[in-house]
Amino acid sequence: MKIVFMGSPDFATAVLRALHEGGHEIVAVYSQPPRRAGRGRKERKTPVHVLAENLGLPVFTPRSLKGADEQERFAALGADAAVVAAYGLILPQAVLDAPRLGCYNLHASLLPRWRGAAPIHRAVMAGDDRSGVCVMRMEAGLDTGDVCACAEVPITEATTSGDLHDALAEKGARLMLEAMNRLEKDGRLECHPQPQAGVSYAEKIGKAEARIGFSRPARAVLAQIHGLSPWPGAWLELPGKEGKPPLRLKILRAEMAQGHGAPGEVLDEDFTIACAQGAIRPLVVQKAGKAPMARQDFLRGFPVLPGQRIGSPS
């Protein structure tokens, strides 16, 4: 089939590669425009943009698809289908109507749970025991289209958003390729309306959510830490050494631990921290501007003493 692929971040690269290697003709790739980033503020292309160029595929990076010229260019590609994975732009009805066999989105949740912008983070932060990917026939609503295929991925106490992201990207790439192969063979996909019950929305992650509060049960604190790892990274503040300002420390991985104390109290020299119920122990931490490191390596250079209270317990 002739396919237009639309995606931007790392999550979408596995899908593009699978469709390309699966023998479909990618007539064009749409991605977010390059943006300035990093200390040098140099323009950076999205991961999908870079991969598409490496594969020799034409790339378009419009800032909007609302204009008639962009919609005409899209229609002129003569695509049988469009595949969308974390693209980042709303598709107007004229774009949705252009491909002969429709537009299909790979969404990183088990719809209708976690429609919206941050389904991977929200699933982990909520303490869900499973997530998944769905192939959805797109319509004008926010992730409201009929679902054509789904695959589940378990979430454990040790699963971070980064872990779940990688698992869903791999499984989603296979699922979308299978769906497009069926669409090519049969000329249609059997899709079903989403249930009315169980709808929830995955709002964008706010900066205020990243500060770790210990006045909640340990399991909720662990879910916050893992749900925000590796980005944006849940953090706490430790008292500075020898009159220096507090040290902001990201916790990227942690585990449940034994112990009781006031919320935010350090319980032992192994950095066990009391929560409202139970305790957690960091496993992997990161100082600003530094690479992630194991807890033991951090403590050798920055001992944390029992009895210290960490930041605000709220």
VOBA-1610 file (N, C-alpha, C; in pm, whole numbers, padded with zeros to 5 digits, always signed):
BEGIN
Met+00083-00120+00000Met+00000+00000+00000Met+00086+00124+00000Lys+00029+00232-00048Lys+00090+00363-00034Lys+00048+00423+00099Ile+00146+00451+00185Ile+00117+00499+00319Ile+00186+00632+00344Val+00114+00727+00402Val+00174+00848+00459Val+00195+00820+00607Phe+00317+00839+00654Phe+00346+00819+00796Phe+00360+00954+00863Met+00299+00967+00983Met+00300+01094+01056Met+00339+01066+01201Gly+00457+01114+01242Gly+00505+01092+01377Gly+00625+01180+01406Ser+00664+01187+01533Ser+00774+01276+01570Ser+00876+01214+01665Pro+00839+01165+01785Pro+00939+01126+01884Pro+00991+00984+01862Asp+01078+00940+01953Asp+01136+00805+01946Asp+01029+00698+01939Phe+00919+00716+02013Phe+00813+00615+02015Phe+00769+00577+01874Ala+00765+00675+01784Ala+00713+00653+01651Ala+00814+00590+01555Thr+00943+00595+01588Thr+01044+00545+01494Thr+01030+00395+01470Ala+00994+00319+01575Ala+00980+00175+01558Ala+00868+00142+01461Val+00762+00223+01463Val+00648+00200+01374Val+00689+00229+01229Leu+00757+00341+01207Leu+00801+00375+01073Leu+00894+00268+01018Arg+00988+00223+01100Arg+01083+00121+01054Arg+01011-00009+01018Ala+00913-00048+01101Ala+00840-00172+01076Ala+00762-00166+00945Leu+00696-00054+00919Leu+00620-00039+00795Leu+00712-00039+00674His+00826+00028+00686His+00921+00034+00576His+00979-00104+00547Glu+01023-00173+00652Glu+01081-00306+00634Glu+00976-00408+00594Gly+00849-00379+00627Gly+00740-00470+00591Gly+00699-00463+00446Gly+00758-00374+00369Gly+00734-00370+00226Gly+00631-00270+00179His+00575-00190+00271His+00480-00089+00228His+00555+00031+00169Glu+00490+00099+00078Glu+00551+00215+00013Glu+00519+00340+00096Ile+00619+00396+00161Ile+00599+00518+00239Ile+00616+00636+00143Val+00504+00695+00102Val+00510+00799+00000Val+00555+00933+00058Ala+00539+00951+00189Ala+00584+01073+00256Ala+00581+01052+00406Val+00667+01127+00474Val+00669+01127+00620Val+00644+01270+00667Tyr+00549+01285+00759Tyr+00521+01415+00821Tyr+00573+01411+00964Ser+00641+01518+01005Ser+00694+01525+01141Ser+00693+01670+01188Gln+00709+01688+01320Gln+00715+01823+01375Gln+00837+01897+01320Pro+00828+02028+01303Pro+00943+02104+01252Pro+01062+02097+01346Pro+01183+02110+01294Pro+01302+02118+01381Pro+01287+02233+01481Arg+01335+02210+01603Arg+01326+02311+01707Arg+01461+02328+01775Arg+01484+02449+01824Arg+01610+02477+01892Arg+01610+02410+02029Ala+01723+02347+02062Ala+01733+02276+02189Ala+01880+02266+02230Gly+01901+02234+02357Gly+02037+02217+02407Gly+02103+02349+02438Arg+02226+02340+02491Arg+02298+02460+02532Arg+02330+02551+02414Gly+02358+02493+02300Gly+02390+02575+02183Gly+02269+02628+02109Arg+02149+02583+02154Arg+02023+02627+02090Arg+02025+02601+01941Lys+02085+02490+01901Lys+02085+02453+01760Lys+01954+02382+01725Glu+01912+02397+01600Glu+01790+02331+01558Glu+01812+02180+01551Arg+01717+02108+01607Arg+01725+01962+01606Arg+01604+01904+01535Lys+01629+01811+01446Lys+01520+01740+01380Lys+01465+01633+01476Thr+01338+01599+01458Thr+01280+01495+01542Thr+01343+01360+01507Pro+01335+01263+01599Pro+01387+01129+01567Pro+01324+01068+01442Val+01195+01091+01421Val+01130+01039+01300Val+01187+01105+01175His+01207+01236+01180His+01265+01310+01068His+01402+01253+01031Val+01485+01231+01132Val+01620+01177+01108Val+01612+01039+01046Leu+01528+00952+01102Leu+01516+00816+01048Leu+01465+00818+00905Ala+01364+00901+00877Ala+01308+00909+00742Ala+01414+00950+00640Glu+01496+01048+00676Glu+01602+01089+00583Glu+01703+00976+00563Asn+01734+00903+00669Asn+01828+00791+00656Asn+01772+00681+00567Leu+01640+00669+00565Leu+01575+00569+00480Leu+01548+00622+00339Gly+01583+00748+00313Gly+01562+00807+00182Gly+01418+00844+00152Leu+01342+00876+00256Leu+01201+00907+00238Leu+01179+01059+00240Pro+01086+01109+00161Pro+01057+01253+00163Pro+00991+01293+00294Val+01032+01407+00349Val+00983+01453+00479Val+00921+01591+00464Phe+00803+01609+00524Phe+00737+01738+00531Phe+00721+01776+00678Thr+00744+01905+00708Thr+00737+01951+00848Thr+00651+02077+00861Pro+00526+02073+00821Pro+00441+02193+00833Pro+00412+02223+00980Arg+00394+02351+01011Arg+00357+02389+01147Arg+00207+02372+01171Ser+00131+02358+01063Ser-00012+02338+01074Ser-00061+02268+00948Leu-00172+02196+00961Leu-00234+02131+00846Leu-00369+02195+00813Lys-00393+02313+00869Lys-00523+02377+00851Lys-00538+02450+00718Gly-00427+02487+00656Gly-00434+02564+00533Gly-00469+02479+00412Ala-00535+02541+00316Ala-00577+02470+00195Ala-00459+02415+00118Asp-00348+02489+00111Asp-00231+02443+00037Asp-00175+02314+00095Glu-00164+02308+00228Glu-00111+02187+00293Glu-00206+02070+00272Gln-00335+02095+00279Gln-00432+01988+00260Gln-00432+01937+00117Glu-00412+02026+00022Glu-00404+01984-00117Glu-00277+01902-00143Arg-00166+01943-00081Arg-00042+01867-00097Arg-00057+01727-00039Phe-00124+01719+00076Phe-00145+01589+00138Phe-00232+01500+00048Ala-00340+01554-00002Ala-00431+01476-00087Ala-00362+01431-00216Ala-00272+01516-00268Ala-00204+01485-00394Ala-00109+01366-00382Leu-00075+01326-00259Leu+00013+01211-00240Leu-00055+01080-00281Gly-00187+01080-00288Gly-00260+00962-00333Gly-00244+00842-00243Ala-00239+00864-00112Ala-00215+00755-00018Ala-00336+00664-00005Asp-00308+00535+00012Asp-00415+00442+00047Asp-00454+00458+00193Ala-00356+00485+00279Ala-00382+00500+00422Ala-00278+00593+00483Ala-00313+00651+00596Ala-00217+00727+00676Ala-00203+00658+00811Val-00078+00651+00857Val-00049+00593+00988Val+00008+00705+01075Val-00052+00723+01193Val-00014+00831+01283Val+00034+00771+01415Ala+00148+00818+01464Ala+00201+00772+01593Ala+00270+00890+01661Ala+00204+00947+01760Ala+00263+01058+01838Ala+00313+01170+01746Tyr+00226+01214+01656Tyr+00266+01317+01559Tyr+00273+01454+01625Gly+00168+01494+01696Gly+00173+01623+01765Gly+00092+01733+01701Leu+00027+01708+01587Leu-00062+01806+01525Leu-00200+01744+01509Ile-00303+01828+01522Ile-00440+01783+01496Ile-00461+01769+01347Leu-00524+01660+01305Leu-00553+01638+01163Leu-00692+01692+01131Pro-00703+01794+01045Pro-00834+01845+01004Pro-00913+01738+00928Gln-01042+01758+00918Gln-01127+01658+00853Gln-01084+01634+00709Ala-01039+01738+00639Ala-00996+01720+00500Ala-00878+01625+00490Val-00789+01627+00588Val-00676+01534+00590Val-00724+01394+00626Leu-00813+01384+00725Leu-00866+01253+00764Leu-00938+01185+00648Asp-01002+01264+00564Asp-01081+01208+00453Asp-00997+01175+00330Ala-00874+01223+00323Ala-00796+01209+00199Ala-00751+01066+00167Pro-00694+00989+00258Pro-00650+00854+00223Pro-00769+00763+00190Arg-00753+00682+00088Arg-00862+00600+00037Arg-00920+00506+00143Leu-00833+00450+00227Leu-00875+00351+00326Leu-00874+00405+00469Gly-00849+00535+00485Gly-00860+00596+00616Gly-00727+00626+00683Cys-00735+00688+00801Cys-00620+00723+00884Cys-00625+00641+01012Tyr-00511+00588+01053Tyr-00506+00499+01168Tyr-00397+00546+01264Asn-00437+00557+01390Asn-00347+00606+01494Asn-00305+00492+01586Leu-00177+00491+01625Leu-00130+00400+01728Leu-00127+00477+01859His-00214+00439+01953His-00224+00511+02080His-00171+00423+02192Ala-00089+00483+02281Ala-00018+00407+02383Ala-00099+00390+02511Ser-00218+00333+02498Ser-00297+00296+02615Ser-00402+00196+02570Leu-00474+00140+02666Leu-00586+00052+02636Leu-00712+00137+02638Leu-00746+00191+02524Leu-00860+00282+02513Leu-00988+00213+02558Pro-01080+00290+02625Pro-01082+00437+02637Pro-01005+00493+02757Arg-00932+00409+02831Arg-00853+00461+02943Arg-00732+00535+02890Trp-00709+00651+02946Trp-00594+00736+02915Trp-00591+00783+02769Arg-00702+00843+02728Arg-00698+00923+02606Arg-00612+01047+02635Gly-00552+01105+02531Gly-00484+01232+02551Gly-00333+01223+02543Ala-00267+01324+02604Ala-00128+01356+02572Ala-00023+01268+02639Ala-00048+01220+02761Ala+00058+01152+02836Ala+00011+01017+02890Pro-00033+00927+02804Pro-00092+00801+02853Pro+00009+00710+02922Ile+00134+00711+02878Ile+00234+00622+02938Ile+00264+00667+03081His+00294+00796+03098His+00321+00849+03232His+00203+00825+03326Arg+00083+00856+03279Arg-00034+00850+03367Arg-00065+00707+03411Ala-00044+00611+03323Ala-00071+00473+03361Ala+00019+00429+03475Val+00148+00463+03468Val+00241+00425+03574Val+00212+00504+03701Met+00189+00635+03687Met+00163+00719+03804Met+00036+00679+03878Ala-00061+00625+03805Ala-00187+00584+03867Ala-00177+00447+03933Gly-00065+00379+03914Gly-00050+00246+03971Gly-00125+00139+03895Asp-00155+00163+03766Asp-00221+00060+03684Asp-00135-00065+03678Asp-00198-00181+03670Asp-00121-00305+03660Asp-00102-00351+03516Arg-00154-00274+03422Arg-00135-00307+03281Arg-00156-00183+03196Ser-00096-00185+03079Ser-00120-00084+02977Ser-00123-00157+02843Gly-00107-00083+02736Gly-00109-00148+02606Gly-00109-00046+02494Val-00126-00096+02374Val-00135-00011+02255Val-00260-00049+02178Cys-00319+00049+02114Cys-00437+00026+02031Cys-00419+00092+01895Val-00461+00021+01791Val-00474+00080+01658Val-00617+00131+01647Met-00630+00260+01619Met-00761+00326+01620Met-00784+00394+01486Arg-00903+00376+01430Arg-00941+00452+01310Arg-00973+00594+01354Met-00904+00690+01295Met-00912+00827+01345Met-01040+00898+01300Glu-01088+00983+01392Glu-01198+01074+01364Glu-01165+01206+01431Ala-01257+01301+01425Ala-01226+01436+01470Ala-01207+01448+01621Gly-01265+01358+01702Gly-01255+01368+01847Gly-01117+01332+01899Leu-01092+01359+02027Leu-00964+01330+02090Leu-00958+01182+02128Asp-00893+01103+02044Asp-00873+00960+02068Asp-01005+00887+02091Thr-01107+00925+02014Thr-01241+00868+02031Thr-01278+00769+01922Gly-01191+00744+01825Gly-01227+00661+01711Gly-01244+00514+01745Asp-01299+00439+01651Asp-01319+00296+01667Asp-01183+00225+01679Val-01179+00123+01764Val-01055+00049+01789Val-01052-00076+01702Cys-00938-00095+01635Cys-00923-00204+01539Cys-00837-00318+01591Ala-00749-00292+01685Ala-00662-00395+01741Ala-00597-00341+01868Cys-00571-00429+01965Cys-00504-00390+02090Cys-00408-00500+02133Ala-00307-00461+02208Ala-00214-00556+02268Ala-00177-00504+02406Glu-00171-00592+02505Glu-00145-00553+02643Glu+00001-00569+02680Val+00044-00488+02778Val+00177-00496+02839Val+00159-00481+02989Pro+00216-00572+03071Pro+00200-00560+03216Pro+00284-00446+03273Ile+00237-00390+03385Ile+00312-00290+03461Ile+00335-00347+03601Thr+00459-00349+03645Thr+00492-00396+03779Thr+00541-00278+03863Glu+00571-00305+03990Glu+00626-00201+04078Glu+00759-00148+04026Ala+00831-00228+03949Ala+00963-00188+03901Ala+00958-00118+03766Thr+00841-00109+03703Thr+00830-00052+03569Thr+00833+00100+03574Thr+00923+00162+03499Thr+00924+00307+03483Thr+00852+00343+03353Ser+00825+00472+03338Ser+00766+00518+03211Ser+00858+00488+03094Gly+00990+00499+03117Gly+01085+00466+03012Gly+01077+00320+02971Asp+01065+00230+03070Asp+01051+00088+03040Asp+00923+00061+02961Leu+00814+00121+03007Leu+00685+00100+02941Leu+00685+00158+02801His+00744+00275+02784His+00757+00338+02653His+00822+00242+02554Asp+00934+00182+02593Asp+01008+00095+02501Asp+00928-00031+02469Ala+00862-00089+02570Ala+00783-00209+02547Ala+00665-00182+02455Leu+00598-00068+02476Leu+00482-00033+02394Leu+00523+00001+02251Ala+00638+00068+02236Ala+00684+00101+02101Ala+00711-00025+02020Glu+00777-00122+02082Glu+00807-00247+02012Glu+00681-00324+01978Lys+00591-00338+02077Lys+00468-00412+02053Lys+00377-00336+01956Gly+00374-00204+01968Gly+00291-00124+01879Gly+00334-00129+01735Ala+00465-00134+01712Ala+00516-00143+01575Ala+00467-00271+01509Arg+00474-00381+01582Arg+00427-00508+01525Arg+00276-00505+01502Leu+00204-00446+01598Leu+00058-00442+01588Leu+00014-00359+01468Met+00078-00243+01446Met+00040-00159+01333Met+00075-00226+01200Leu+00190-00291+01193Leu+00226-00361+01070Leu+00124-00470+01039Glu+00085-00546+01140Glu-00017-00650+01118Glu-00148-00588+01070Ala-00185-00475+01128Ala-00310-00409+01089Ala-00303-00361+00944Met-00191-00301+00906Met-00177-00253+00768Met-00171-00369+00668Asn-00113-00479+00709Asn-00112-00597+00621Asn-00254-00649+00599Arg-00333-00650+00705Arg-00473-00693+00691Arg-00551-00594+00605Leu-00525-00466+00625Leu-00595-00365+00546Leu-00562-00381+00398Glu-00437-00408+00369Glu-00396-00428+00229Glu-00464-00552+00170Lys-00472-00657+00249Lys-00529-00783+00199Lys-00680-00776+00181Asp-00748-00721+00283Asp-00895-00726+00284Asp-00961-00597+00238Gly-00885-00485+00232Gly-00943-00358+00194Gly-01020-00291+00307Arg-01018-00348+00427Arg-01088-00292+00541Arg-01033-00355+00668Leu-01055-00287+00781Leu-01025-00342+00913Leu-01154-00350+00992Glu-01170-00458+01067Glu-01286-00470+01154Glu-01256-00391+01282Cys-01329-00284+01302Cys-01307-00195+01416Cys-01437-00181+01495His-01422-00153+01625His-01539-00147+01712His-01539-00018+01793Pro-01657+00039+01818Pro-01663+00161+01899Pro-01605+00138+02038Gln-01546+00242+02093Gln-01492+00233+02229Gln-01607+00227+02329Pro-01587+00154+02441Pro-01690+00152+02545Pro-01714+00292+02601Gln-01835+00317+02643Gln-01867+00445+02706Gln-01814+00452+02849Ala-01801+00337+02913Ala-01750+00333+03051Ala-01598+00324+03051Gly-01538+00381+03155Gly-01393+00367+03172Gly-01311+00473+03102Val-01374+00582+03056Val-01300+00688+02988Val-01219+00768+03090Ser-01092+00791+03061Ser-01011+00881+03142Ser-00914+00954+03050Tyr-00865+01069+03098Tyr-00782+01155+03014Tyr-00643+01173+03076Ala-00543+01159+02993Ala-00404+01170+03036Ala-00354+01311+03007Glu-00370+01398+03106Glu-00326+01536+03090Glu-00174+01543+03078Lys-00125+01651+03016Lys+00018+01673+03008Lys+00078+01679+03148Ile+00204+01639+03158Ile+00272+01641+03286Ile+00312+01784+03320Gly+00276+01829+03441Gly+00311+01963+03487Gly+00436+01960+03574Lys+00510+02071+03574Lys+00633+02077+03653Lys+00607+02055+03801Ala+00493+02101+03850Ala+00464+02090+03993Ala+00447+01945+04036Glu+00421+01856+03943Glu+00402+01716+03977Glu+00533+01643+04004Ala+00645+01706+03972Ala+00773+01636+03978Ala+00834+01634+04118Arg+00792+01727+04206Arg+00848+01726+04341Arg+00786+01613+04422Ile+00871+01532+04482Ile+00823+01415+04556Ile+00768+01458+04690Gly+00645+01417+04717Gly+00584+01440+04847Gly+00570+01308+04921Phe+00603+01307+05049Phe+00608+01181+05124Phe+00489+01162+05217Ser+00390+01253+05211Ser+00273+01238+05298Ser+00166+01154+05231Arg+00210+01058+05154Arg+00122+00961+05089Arg+00178+00822+05114Pro+00102+00716+05090Pro+00156+00582+05106Pro+00276+00557+05015Ala+00363+00469+05059Ala+00486+00443+04985Ala+00458+00397+04842Arg+00352+00319+04823Arg+00323+00270+04688Arg+00289+00385+04594Ala+00220+00487+04644Ala+00186+00603+04561Ala+00311+00685+04530Val+00401+00696+04628Val+00526+00768+04605Val+00610+00695+04500Leu+00616+00563+04511Leu+00691+00483+04414Leu+00633+00500+04273Ala+00499+00503+04263Ala+00434+00521+04133Ala+00467+00658+04074Gln+00473+00761+04160Gln+00511+00894+04111Gln+00654+00893+04057Ile+00746+00834+04132Ile+00887+00830+04091Ile+00902+00757+03958His+00843+00639+03947His+00859+00560+03825His+00778+00618+03709Gly+00665+00681+03740Gly+00586+00741+03633Gly+00652+00861+03569Leu+00743+00926+03641Leu+00812+01044+03588Leu+00956+01015+03549Ser+00990+00887+03537Ser+01127+00848+03501Ser+01129+00789+03360Pro+01219+00835+03274Pro+01331+00927+03301Pro+01297+01075+03287Trp+01179+01106+03230Trp+01144+01247+03211Trp+01008+01274+03273Pro+00993+01387+03341Pro+01093+01492+03370Pro+01183+01459+03488Gly+01154+01350+03556Gly+01233+01309+03671Gly+01175+01364+03800Ala+01125+01275+03888Ala+01076+01318+04018Ala+01195+01355+04107Trp+01182+01462+04185Trp+01298+01510+04259Trp+01264+01544+04403Leu+01369+01549+04483Leu+01361+01593+04622Leu+01481+01681+04650Glu+01479+01748+04765Glu+01592+01832+04805Glu+01656+01777+04931Leu+01789+01769+04929Leu+01866+01729+05046Leu+01938+01850+05103Pro+01954+01856+05236Pro+02028+01969+05294Pro+02168+01978+05235Gly+02212+02099+05200Gly+02345+02119+05143Gly+02455+02094+05245Lys+02571+02057+05197Lys+02685+02032+05286Lys+02758+02162+05316Glu+02796+02182+05443Glu+02881+02293+05486Glu+02828+02429+05439Gly+02702+02453+05466Gly+02643+02582+05435Gly+02606+02604+05290Lys+02625+02505+05207Lys+02589+02519+05066Lys+02438+02504+05049Pro+02385+02554+04937Pro+02240+02544+04916Pro+02196+02399+04904Pro+02066+02374+04921Pro+02015+02236+04911Pro+02050+02174+04776Leu+02065+02043+04778Leu+02093+01967+04656Leu+01964+01910+04601Arg+01933+01945+04477Arg+01817+01885+04412Arg+01860+01752+04349Leu+01791+01647+04385Leu+01827+01512+04342Leu+01707+01444+04278Lys+01723+01399+04154Lys+01618+01321+04090Lys+01630+01174+04133Ile+01517+01112+04155Ile+01511+00969+04183Ile+01452+00902+04059Leu+01531+00820+03993Leu+01486+00758+03868Leu+01431+00618+03887Arg+01482+00548+03988Arg+01428+00417+04024Arg+01432+00404+04176Ala+01333+00333+04229Ala+01327+00311+04373Ala+01260+00177+04398Glu+01252+00140+04526Glu+01186+00016+04564Glu+01113+00036+04696Met+01017-00049+04722Met+00950-00049+04851Met+01049-00095+04957Ala+01037-00040+05078Ala+01130-00075+05185Ala+01055-00088+05317Gln+01117-00153+05413Gln+01061-00167+05547Gln+01101-00046+05632Gly+01012-00004+05719Gly+01046+00104+05811Gly+00930+00199+05831His+00934+00271+05944His+00829+00367+05978His+00894+00491+06038Gly+00833+00606+06012Gly+00883+00731+06067Gly+00797+00845+06018Ala+00838+00966+06051Ala+00766+01083+06002Ala+00784+01094+05851Pro+00681+01136+05777Pro+00695+01147+05632Pro+00816+01233+05593Gly+00901+01179+05508Gly+01021+01249+05464Gly+01141+01225+05552Glu+01129+01144+05657Glu+01242+01119+05747Glu+01332+01009+05690Val+01463+01035+05691Val+01561+00932+05651Val+01575+00834+05767Leu+01554+00706+05739Leu+01546+00607+05846Leu+01677+00535+05872Asp+01768+00533+05776Asp+01895+00462+05797Asp+02000+00517+05702Glu+02120+00466+05713Glu+02230+00513+05628Glu+02221+00460+05486Asp+02122+00375+05457Asp+02102+00322+05322Asp+01998+00403+05246Phe+01962+00522+05299Phe+01874+00618+05231Phe+01729+00571+05223Thr+01686+00494+05321Thr+01545+00458+05328Thr+01467+00580+05377Ile+01357+00612+05311Ile+01281+00733+05342Ile+01138+00694+05381Ala+01094+00745+05495Ala+00959+00714+05543Ala+00854+00789+05463Cys+00742+00722+05441Cys+00625+00784+05379Cys+00512+00780+05481Ala+00395+00828+05444Ala+00282+00827+05538Ala+00252+00684+05583Gln+00267+00590+05492Gln+00256+00448+05523Gln+00370+00377+05453Gly+00455+00309+05529Gly+00566+00238+05470Gly+00681+00330+05433Ala+00769+00281+05349Ala+00889+00356+05312Ala+00936+00314+05173Ile+01020+00400+05115Ile+01081+00369+04986Ile+01232+00386+04998Arg+01303+00323+04905Arg+01449+00336+04902Arg+01491+00363+04757Pro+01559+00475+04732Pro+01608+00501+04596Pro+01705+00394+04550Leu+01702+00365+04422Leu+01797+00272+04359Leu+01890+00343+04262Val+01833+00433+04180Val+01911+00509+04082Val+01876+00656+04098Val+01977+00741+04111Val+01954+00884+04132Val+02034+00963+04030Gln+02005+01093+04023Gln+02075+01179+03926Gln+02084+01321+03980Lys+02206+01372+03989Lys+02227+01512+04023Lys+02218+01596+03896Ala+02185+01723+03910Ala+02169+01811+03794Ala+02297+01813+03711Gly+02281+01792+03581Gly+02395+01797+03491Gly+02485+01676+03493Lys+02449+01574+03571Lys+02531+01455+03584Lys+02457+01333+03530Ala+02532+01227+03506Ala+02472+01102+03460Ala+02403+01031+03576Pro+02304+00948+03549Pro+02243+00869+03656Pro+02347+00780+03724Met+02327+00755+03853Met+02420+00670+03928Met+02344+00587+04030Ala+02404+00476+04068Ala+02344+00391+04171Ala+02345+00463+04305Arg+02249+00428+04389Arg+02238+00490+04521Arg+02369+00479+04600Gln+02430+00361+04597Gln+02551+00340+04675Gln+02663+00433+04630Asp+02674+00456+04501Asp+02778+00546+04450Asp+02751+00690+04495Phe+02625+00730+04492Phe+02589+00865+04537Phe+02622+00883+04685Leu+02588+00784+04768Leu+02607+00797+04913Leu+02754+00803+04951Arg+02841+00745+04871Arg+02984+00753+04902Arg+03034+00897+04895Gly+02976+00975+04808Gly+03020+01114+04796Gly+02931+01214+04867Phe+02811+01169+04906Phe+02714+01259+04969Phe+02636+01178+05072Pro+02694+01150+05188Pro+02623+01070+05289Pro+02493+01138+05333Val+02390+01057+05349Val+02261+01106+05398Val+02239+01041+05533Leu+02225+01121+05636Leu+02225+01071+05773Leu+02084+01038+05821Pro+02071+00932+05899Pro+01941+00900+05960Pro+01892+01017+06044Gly+01762+01040+06040Gly+01702+01149+06116Gly+01682+01276+06036Gln+01751+01289+05922Gln+01729+01407+05838Gln+01588+01405+05782Arg+01532+01524+05763Arg+01401+01537+05699Arg+01425+01594+05560Ile+01361+01534+05464Ile+01384+01570+05325Ile+01276+01665+05278Gly+01316+01787+05243Gly+01227+01883+05181Gly+01095+01897+05252Ser+00993+01931+05175Ser+00857+01941+05228Ser+00792+01806+05223Pro+00731+01762+05332Pro+00666+01631+05329Pro+00534+01630+05255Ser+00488+01744+05205Ser+00355+01751+05143Ser+00356+01689+05005
//
